């Protein structure tokens, strides 16, 4: 009887352990029917206890596995040993709602007093949270691996960039010793890379600067910022052979993960060739400036000094014409008229040459100009033949008046002078852009073939014989010089047929806000 009491107490104790286990526990008989299910199993699968008792255990498996599981269950009962269920496979249980649950299952046989297998106890562990954590950890591990690979690739690429940089690069630690030197730095200073590593950076500086540079280096380590080294001073490095090298140096601190400066990277540019080129260019600019000044002086002096004898020639011609015109034979009178014409042409040429030499010598204040009014004034002063008209667009401009008026005067005069008929129409208009004025002077005279555009803008060039059209060939050259002095441009718009448009691009000067500049 005592033995029976002990057996009852043990069974009751085991039942409590099963009921309050943190894992789901289910026992089934040899026929696969559930005969024990604890609270955790009910909560895991979403059933009440009475809904599961007596039902085939396959109700807790995915539908697709239920039929196959019957044969697996029978085989296990025939050869029952404690083991994990479905070793090496992902196991899933089926919730009452039909959703699947990731689980691990441990199986153990239940025996009667005779050692016969009467059922199986299954301990079921919900591993959904664990799998989610494992997946998250796997993703984090993969992300870290990718970041590490990217970091290694970046470090490799950075090392390649530094090594193959066209500029010399070195890194110097806090003690002033060279840690890294690229191939270009080794070539620049005449060393092998391994000869420089571990050496004090002062070995690359002129001897007199060594001691002072140590204090400068220490100061930089205390106040590190990316900047140019020795701003405003001529820097020199020292080659292995002792010769000095003109250089520019840019400094930048290198920080560790904590933001502490561990070393400094110096980018060193060899500027010897650049300085030599700058010296050559400076000499050439000085030479060109001197030559241009001499040419301007020559043009001014020549035109001024030639005027005196030319004025005398014109006076003598006038006296001969007054005193002897009736006494001279007709051929001599024609020769005298031709001499007078040539003298007048030469005087105009000297005047134009003098104007050309003076162009750009003086700067003028910006004024407000009304284009239509200025066009009318210029046209009236030119004294054009009766059959010509010239109309300007009503537009307000802000420009230096004197050079602009000279340009417009020459363009209108050219349009009249080179017209092939006794009548013609000239239109002057201006487009106002954000940065430029575009002045256009259009006539209906003979066009200029494109292949002659360049010639028409050159000095002393006319496209018609001077006996037919009086001119020095300086008008458009003067316009071009004035416009280019003001950073503008001049071009010819003509296909060689009827009509020519001279197009001037003139930069708009900066004017005070609120000033009148544009259409009225």
C-alpha positions as CSV (number, residue, x, y, z in Angstrom):
1,X,0.0,0.0,0.0
2,X,2.9,2.3,0.9
3,X,4.3,1.7,-2.6
4,X,1.0,2.7,-4.2
5,X,1.0,5.9,-2.1
6,X,4.5,6.7,-3.3
7,X,3.6,6.0,-6.9
8,X,0.6,8.3,-6.7
9,X,2.7,11.1,-5.2
10,X,5.3,10.7,-7.9
11,X,2.7,10.7,-10.7
12,X,1.1,13.9,-9.3
13,X,4.5,15.6,-8.9
14,X,5.4,14.7,-12.5
15,X,2.0,16.0,-13.7
16,X,2.7,19.4,-12.0
17,X,6.1,19.6,-13.6
18,X,4.7,18.9,-17.0
19,X,1.8,21.4,-16.5
20,X,4.0,24.3,-15.4
21,X,6.9,23.6,-17.8
22,X,8.1,26.8,-19.7
23,X,8.0,24.7,-22.9
24,X,5.0,23.1,-24.6
25,X,4.6,19.4,-23.8
26,X,2.3,17.0,-25.5
27,X,2.0,13.2,-25.0
28,X,0.4,10.8,-27.5
29,X,-0.5,7.2,-27.3
30,X,0.7,4.5,-29.7
31,X,-2.3,5.4,-32.0
32,X,-1.0,9.0,-32.2
33,X,-3.9,10.5,-30.2
34,X,-3.1,13.3,-27.7
35,X,-3.7,12.3,-24.1
36,X,-1.7,15.0,-22.3
37,X,-1.2,18.7,-23.2
38,X,0.1,21.4,-20.9
39,X,-0.9,25.0,-20.6
40,X,2.1,26.2,-22.6
41,X,1.1,23.9,-25.5
42,X,-2.4,25.2,-25.5
43,X,-1.2,28.8,-25.6
44,X,1.4,28.0,-28.4
45,X,-1.1,26.3,-30.7
46,X,-4.2,28.4,-29.8
47,X,-6.4,25.6,-28.5
48,X,-8.3,24.9,-25.3
49,X,-7.1,21.7,-23.6
50,X,-10.4,19.8,-24.3
51,X,-10.1,20.7,-28.0
52,X,-6.8,18.8,-28.2
53,X,-7.3,15.7,-26.0
54,X,-8.1,12.6,-28.0
55,X,-7.3,14.2,-31.4
56,X,-4.5,12.9,-33.7
57,X,-1.3,14.7,-33.1
58,X,-1.2,15.6,-36.9
59,X,-3.7,18.4,-36.1
60,X,-0.7,20.3,-34.8
61,X,1.4,19.8,-38.0
62,X,1.2,21.6,-41.4
63,X,-1.5,20.0,-43.6
64,X,1.1,19.0,-46.2
65,X,3.0,16.8,-43.7
66,X,0.1,15.2,-41.9
67,X,-0.2,12.0,-44.0
68,X,3.5,11.4,-44.2
69,X,3.9,12.0,-40.4
70,X,1.7,8.9,-39.6
71,X,4.3,6.6,-41.1
72,X,7.1,8.4,-39.3
73,X,5.2,8.2,-36.0
74,X,4.6,4.5,-36.4
75,X,8.3,3.9,-37.2
76,X,9.4,5.9,-34.1
77,X,7.1,3.9,-31.8
78,X,8.6,0.7,-33.2
79,X,12.2,2.0,-32.6
80,X,11.7,4.5,-29.8
81,X,14.8,6.4,-28.5
82,X,15.1,9.8,-27.0
83,X,16.1,12.2,-29.8
84,X,15.4,15.5,-31.6
85,X,12.6,15.3,-34.1
86,X,13.5,16.1,-37.8
87,X,17.2,16.6,-37.1
88,X,18.7,18.9,-39.8
89,X,15.3,20.1,-41.0
90,X,13.3,23.2,-40.3
91,X,10.3,22.1,-38.3
92,X,7.0,24.0,-38.2
93,X,3.8,23.5,-36.2
94,X,0.3,24.6,-37.2
95,X,-1.6,27.1,-35.1
96,X,-5.4,26.8,-34.8
97,X,-5.7,29.8,-37.1
98,X,-3.7,27.9,-39.8
99,X,-0.5,30.0,-39.4
100,X,2.8,28.1,-39.1
101,X,5.0,28.2,-36.1
102,X,8.8,27.6,-36.2
103,X,9.6,25.0,-33.5
104,X,12.1,22.6,-32.2
105,X,10.8,19.2,-31.0
106,X,12.5,16.7,-28.6
107,X,11.0,13.2,-28.5
108,X,11.1,10.5,-25.8
109,X,9.3,7.2,-25.4
110,X,6.9,6.4,-22.5
111,X,7.1,2.8,-21.2
112,X,4.7,0.7,-19.1
113,X,5.9,-1.4,-16.2
114,X,6.9,-4.1,-18.6
115,X,9.1,-1.8,-20.6
116,X,6.7,-1.7,-23.5
117,X,6.4,1.6,-25.4
118,X,2.9,3.0,-24.7
119,X,3.3,6.5,-26.1
120,X,5.6,9.4,-26.8
121,X,6.3,12.6,-25.0
122,X,7.1,15.6,-27.2
123,X,8.7,18.8,-25.8
124,X,8.1,21.6,-28.2
125,X,10.0,24.9,-28.1
126,X,8.8,28.0,-29.9
127,X,11.9,29.3,-31.7
128,X,10.3,32.1,-33.7
129,X,11.9,34.8,-31.6
130,X,15.2,33.0,-31.7
131,X,15.1,32.6,-35.5
132,X,14.2,36.3,-35.9
133,X,17.1,37.2,-33.6
134,X,19.4,34.9,-35.6
135,X,18.3,36.4,-38.9
136,X,18.8,39.9,-37.5
137,X,22.2,38.9,-36.2
138,X,23.1,37.3,-39.6
139,X,22.1,40.5,-41.3
140,X,24.2,42.5,-38.9
141,X,27.1,40.1,-39.4
142,X,26.7,40.3,-43.2
143,X,26.4,44.1,-43.0
144,X,29.5,44.3,-40.8
145,X,31.4,42.0,-43.2
146,X,30.3,44.2,-46.2
147,X,31.4,47.3,-44.3
148,X,34.7,45.7,-43.5
149,X,35.2,44.7,-47.1
150,X,34.2,48.2,-48.2
151,X,36.6,49.6,-45.7
152,X,39.4,47.3,-46.8
153,X,38.7,48.2,-50.4
154,X,38.6,51.9,-49.6
155,X,41.9,51.6,-47.7
156,X,43.4,49.7,-50.6
157,X,42.1,52.3,-53.1
158,X,43.3,55.2,-50.9
159,X,46.7,53.6,-50.7
160,X,46.8,53.2,-54.5
161,X,45.6,56.8,-55.0
162,X,48.3,58.1,-52.6
163,X,51.0,55.9,-54.1
164,X,50.2,56.8,-57.7
165,X,49.4,60.5,-57.1
166,X,51.1,62.9,-59.4
167,X,52.1,64.9,-56.4
168,X,54.5,63.9,-53.6
169,X,52.8,62.8,-50.4
170,X,54.2,61.9,-47.0
171,X,52.7,61.3,-43.6
172,X,54.5,62.4,-40.4
173,X,53.6,61.2,-36.9
174,X,53.5,63.2,-33.7
175,X,57.2,62.7,-33.1
176,X,58.0,64.2,-36.5
177,X,59.1,60.9,-38.1
178,X,58.0,59.9,-41.6
179,X,55.6,57.0,-41.6
180,X,54.6,56.9,-45.3
181,X,56.1,58.2,-48.4
182,X,54.8,57.7,-52.0
183,X,56.8,57.0,-55.1
184,X,56.5,60.6,-56.3
185,X,57.9,62.0,-53.0
186,X,60.8,59.5,-53.2
187,X,61.6,60.6,-56.8
188,X,61.2,64.3,-56.0
189,X,63.7,64.2,-53.1
190,X,66.0,61.6,-54.7
191,X,65.6,58.8,-52.0
192,X,64.2,55.3,-52.0
193,X,61.0,55.1,-50.0
194,X,62.5,52.8,-47.3
195,X,65.3,55.3,-46.8
196,X,62.8,58.0,-45.7
197,X,60.6,55.9,-43.5
198,X,61.4,56.5,-39.8
199,X,63.5,59.6,-40.6
200,X,62.8,63.0,-39.2
201,X,60.9,65.1,-41.7
202,X,63.4,67.9,-41.3
203,X,65.8,65.8,-43.6
204,X,63.7,67.2,-46.5
205,X,64.1,70.8,-45.5
206,X,67.0,73.2,-46.0
207,X,69.5,73.0,-43.1
208,X,69.0,76.5,-41.7
209,X,65.3,75.7,-41.1
210,X,65.6,72.5,-39.2
211,X,65.5,73.8,-35.6
212,X,62.8,76.4,-36.3
213,X,60.7,73.8,-38.1
214,X,60.5,71.5,-35.0
215,X,58.7,74.2,-33.0
216,X,56.4,75.0,-36.0
217,X,55.6,71.3,-36.3
218,X,54.8,70.9,-32.6
219,X,52.6,74.0,-32.8
220,X,50.7,72.6,-35.8
221,X,50.0,69.3,-33.9
222,X,48.5,71.3,-31.1
223,X,46.3,73.4,-33.5
224,X,45.8,71.2,-36.6
225,X,43.7,72.5,-39.5
226,X,43.9,71.7,-43.2
227,X,45.9,74.6,-44.7
228,X,48.7,75.6,-46.9
229,X,52.1,75.6,-45.3
230,X,54.1,78.8,-45.1
231,X,51.4,81.0,-46.7
232,X,52.9,84.0,-48.3
233,X,56.5,82.6,-48.2
234,X,58.6,80.9,-50.9
235,X,59.0,77.3,-49.7
236,X,61.9,75.1,-50.6
237,X,62.6,71.4,-50.1
238,X,66.1,69.8,-50.0
239,X,67.0,67.1,-52.5
240,X,69.3,64.3,-51.4
241,X,72.1,65.9,-53.3
242,X,71.7,69.1,-51.3
243,X,70.1,71.1,-54.1
244,X,66.9,73.2,-53.3
245,X,63.5,72.5,-54.8
246,X,60.7,75.1,-55.1
247,X,57.6,73.6,-53.7
248,X,54.1,74.2,-52.4
249,X,52.9,72.2,-49.4
250,X,49.4,71.5,-48.2
251,X,48.9,70.1,-44.7
252,X,46.0,68.1,-43.2
253,X,45.7,66.3,-39.9
254,X,44.9,62.5,-39.7
255,X,42.6,61.5,-36.9
256,X,41.9,58.2,-35.2
257,X,38.5,56.9,-34.3
258,X,38.4,59.1,-31.2
259,X,39.2,62.2,-33.1
260,X,42.8,62.4,-31.8
261,X,45.4,63.7,-34.2
262,X,47.9,60.8,-34.9
263,X,49.8,62.2,-37.8
264,X,49.9,64.8,-40.6
265,X,49.7,64.2,-44.3
266,X,51.6,66.7,-46.5
267,X,51.0,67.1,-50.2
268,X,54.0,68.5,-51.9
269,X,53.9,70.1,-55.4
270,X,57.0,70.7,-57.4
271,X,56.5,74.2,-58.8
272,X,59.9,74.7,-60.4
273,X,58.5,74.4,-63.9
274,X,55.5,76.6,-63.1
275,X,57.8,79.3,-61.7
276,X,60.0,79.2,-64.7
277,X,57.0,79.5,-67.0
278,X,55.7,82.4,-64.9
279,X,59.0,84.2,-65.2
280,X,59.0,83.6,-69.0
281,X,55.4,84.8,-69.3
282,X,56.2,87.9,-67.2
283,X,59.1,88.8,-69.5
284,X,56.9,88.3,-72.5
285,X,54.2,90.4,-71.1
286,X,56.7,93.1,-70.3
287,X,58.1,92.9,-73.9
288,X,54.6,93.0,-75.4
289,X,53.6,95.9,-73.3
290,X,56.8,97.8,-74.2
291,X,56.3,97.0,-77.9
292,X,52.6,98.0,-77.9
293,X,53.6,101.3,-76.2
294,X,56.3,101.9,-78.8
295,X,53.9,101.2,-81.6
296,X,51.2,103.5,-80.2
297,X,53.9,106.2,-79.7
298,X,55.1,105.6,-83.3
299,X,51.6,105.8,-84.7
300,X,50.9,109.0,-82.8
301,X,54.2,110.7,-83.6
302,X,54.1,109.5,-87.2
303,X,50.6,110.8,-87.9
304,X,51.2,114.0,-86.0
305,X,54.6,114.7,-87.6
306,X,53.4,113.9,-91.1
307,X,50.6,116.3,-90.9
308,X,52.8,119.4,-91.0
309,X,54.5,118.6,-94.4
310,X,51.1,117.3,-95.7
311,X,49.4,120.6,-94.7
312,X,52.1,122.4,-96.6
313,X,51.6,120.2,-99.7
314,X,47.8,120.9,-99.5
315,X,48.5,124.7,-99.3
316,X,50.9,124.7,-102.2
317,X,48.4,122.7,-104.3
318,X,45.7,125.3,-103.4
319,X,48.0,128.2,-104.3
320,X,48.8,126.6,-107.7
321,X,45.1,125.9,-108.3
322,X,44.3,129.6,-107.5
323,X,47.1,131.1,-109.5
324,X,47.6,128.9,-112.5
325,X,44.4,126.9,-113.0
326,X,43.5,128.7,-116.2
327,X,47.1,128.6,-117.5
328,X,47.6,124.9,-117.1
329,X,46.7,122.5,-119.9
330,X,43.8,120.1,-119.3
331,X,46.0,117.1,-118.5
332,X,47.9,119.1,-115.9
333,X,44.7,120.3,-114.3
334,X,43.6,116.6,-114.0
335,X,47.0,115.8,-112.4
336,X,46.6,118.7,-110.0
337,X,43.1,117.5,-109.0
338,X,44.4,113.9,-108.5
339,X,47.3,115.3,-106.3
340,X,44.7,117.2,-104.2
341,X,42.6,114.1,-103.9
342,X,45.5,112.0,-102.8
343,X,46.6,114.6,-100.3
344,X,43.1,114.7,-98.8
345,X,43.0,110.9,-98.6
346,X,46.4,110.9,-96.8
347,X,45.2,113.5,-94.4
348,X,42.1,111.3,-93.6
349,X,44.4,108.3,-93.2
350,X,46.6,110.2,-90.7
351,X,43.5,111.4,-88.8
352,X,42.2,107.8,-88.6
353,X,45.6,106.5,-87.6
354,X,45.8,109.0,-84.8
355,X,42.3,108.1,-83.6
356,X,43.3,104.4,-83.7
357,X,46.4,105.0,-81.7
358,X,44.4,106.9,-79.1
359,X,41.6,104.3,-78.8
360,X,41.6,102.6,-75.4
361,X,44.0,105.1,-73.8
362,X,41.3,106.7,-71.7
363,X,38.4,105.3,-69.7
364,X,35.1,107.2,-69.7
365,X,32.2,107.4,-67.2
366,X,29.1,105.4,-68.0
367,X,26.2,107.6,-69.1
368,X,22.6,107.0,-70.1
369,X,22.2,107.0,-73.8
370,X,18.9,107.0,-75.8
371,X,19.8,105.1,-79.0
372,X,17.2,106.7,-81.4
373,X,18.3,110.2,-80.4
374,X,22.0,109.5,-80.7
375,X,21.4,107.9,-84.1
376,X,19.6,110.9,-85.4
377,X,22.4,113.3,-84.2
378,X,25.1,111.2,-85.9
379,X,23.2,110.8,-89.2
380,X,22.7,114.6,-89.3
381,X,26.3,115.4,-88.7
382,X,27.5,112.9,-91.4
383,X,25.6,114.9,-94.1
384,X,24.3,111.9,-96.0
385,X,22.9,112.3,-99.6
386,X,19.2,113.1,-99.9
387,X,18.1,109.6,-100.7
388,X,19.4,108.0,-97.5
389,X,17.5,107.5,-94.2
390,X,18.7,106.2,-90.8
391,X,16.3,105.2,-88.0
392,X,17.4,104.1,-84.5
393,X,15.4,102.0,-82.1
394,X,14.0,103.7,-79.0
395,X,15.9,102.1,-76.2
396,X,17.9,103.4,-73.2
397,X,21.4,102.1,-72.6
398,X,24.0,102.6,-69.9
399,X,27.4,102.9,-71.7
400,X,30.5,105.2,-71.9
401,X,29.2,107.7,-74.4
402,X,32.4,108.8,-76.2
403,X,33.7,105.3,-77.3
404,X,30.1,104.1,-78.1
405,X,29.4,107.2,-80.2
406,X,32.7,106.7,-82.1
407,X,31.7,103.1,-82.8
408,X,28.1,104.0,-84.0
409,X,29.4,106.9,-86.1
410,X,31.9,104.7,-88.0
411,X,29.3,102.0,-88.6
412,X,26.7,104.4,-90.0
413,X,29.3,106.2,-92.0
414,X,30.5,102.9,-93.5
415,X,27.0,101.9,-94.4
416,X,26.5,105.2,-96.3
417,X,30.0,105.4,-97.9
418,X,30.0,101.8,-99.3
419,X,26.4,101.8,-100.6
420,X,26.3,101.1,-104.3
421,X,23.2,103.3,-105.0
422,X,22.2,106.9,-104.5
423,X,19.6,106.0,-101.9
424,X,19.4,103.6,-99.1
425,X,18.0,102.7,-95.7
426,X,19.9,102.1,-92.4
427,X,18.4,100.6,-89.3
428,X,20.0,100.7,-85.8
429,X,18.6,98.5,-83.1
430,X,19.9,97.0,-79.8
431,X,18.9,93.8,-77.9
432,X,19.4,93.9,-74.2
433,X,20.7,90.7,-72.7
434,X,21.5,89.7,-69.1
435,X,25.2,90.4,-69.6
436,X,25.6,92.1,-73.0
437,X,24.1,94.7,-75.3
438,X,23.9,93.5,-78.9
439,X,24.0,96.5,-81.2
440,X,23.0,95.9,-84.9
441,X,23.5,98.4,-87.7
442,X,21.8,97.0,-90.8
443,X,21.9,98.5,-94.3
444,X,20.5,97.5,-97.7
445,X,23.6,98.0,-99.7
446,X,25.9,95.4,-101.3
447,X,26.7,92.4,-99.1
448,X,30.1,91.1,-98.0
449,X,31.0,87.5,-99.0
450,X,31.8,85.4,-95.9
451,X,35.3,84.8,-97.1
452,X,36.0,88.6,-97.0
453,X,34.6,89.2,-93.5
454,X,38.1,88.9,-91.9
455,X,39.7,91.2,-94.4
456,X,37.0,93.9,-93.9
457,X,37.9,94.2,-90.2
458,X,41.7,94.5,-90.8
459,X,43.6,97.8,-90.9
460,X,44.1,99.7,-94.2
461,X,41.7,97.3,-96.0
462,X,38.9,98.3,-98.3
463,X,36.8,96.0,-100.4
464,X,36.4,98.6,-103.3
465,X,39.1,100.6,-105.1
466,X,39.9,103.8,-103.3
467,X,39.3,105.9,-106.5
468,X,35.7,104.7,-106.3
469,X,35.1,105.0,-102.5
470,X,37.1,107.5,-100.5
471,X,38.4,105.9,-97.3
472,X,41.4,105.0,-95.3
473,X,40.4,101.4,-94.5
474,X,40.7,102.2,-90.8
475,X,37.0,102.6,-89.9
476,X,36.1,99.0,-88.9
477,X,39.6,98.3,-87.5
478,X,39.0,101.3,-85.2
479,X,35.5,100.0,-84.2
480,X,37.0,96.5,-83.5
481,X,39.8,98.0,-81.3
482,X,37.4,100.1,-79.3
483,X,34.9,97.3,-78.8
484,X,37.6,94.7,-77.9
485,X,39.1,97.2,-75.4
486,X,35.7,97.1,-73.6
487,X,35.8,93.3,-73.7
488,X,33.2,93.1,-76.5
489,X,33.3,91.7,-80.0
490,X,32.5,92.8,-83.6
491,X,31.3,90.5,-86.4
492,X,29.8,90.8,-89.9
493,X,26.4,89.2,-90.7
494,X,26.2,89.0,-94.5
495,X,26.0,86.2,-97.1
496,X,27.3,88.4,-99.9
497,X,23.9,89.2,-101.3
498,X,22.0,92.4,-100.6
499,X,22.4,93.9,-97.2
500,X,25.0,93.8,-94.4
501,X,24.5,93.8,-90.6
502,X,27.3,94.8,-88.4
503,X,26.9,93.1,-85.0
504,X,28.5,94.5,-81.8
505,X,28.5,92.6,-78.5
506,X,29.2,95.2,-75.8
507,X,29.2,94.0,-72.1
508,X,26.7,95.7,-69.9
509,X,28.6,97.7,-67.2
510,X,27.6,97.4,-63.5
511,X,25.2,100.2,-62.8
512,X,23.5,101.3,-59.5
513,X,20.3,99.6,-58.6
514,X,17.2,101.4,-59.8
515,X,18.9,103.1,-62.7
516,X,17.1,103.3,-66.0
517,X,18.5,100.7,-68.3
518,X,16.2,99.3,-71.0
519,X,13.0,99.9,-72.8
520,X,11.1,103.1,-71.7
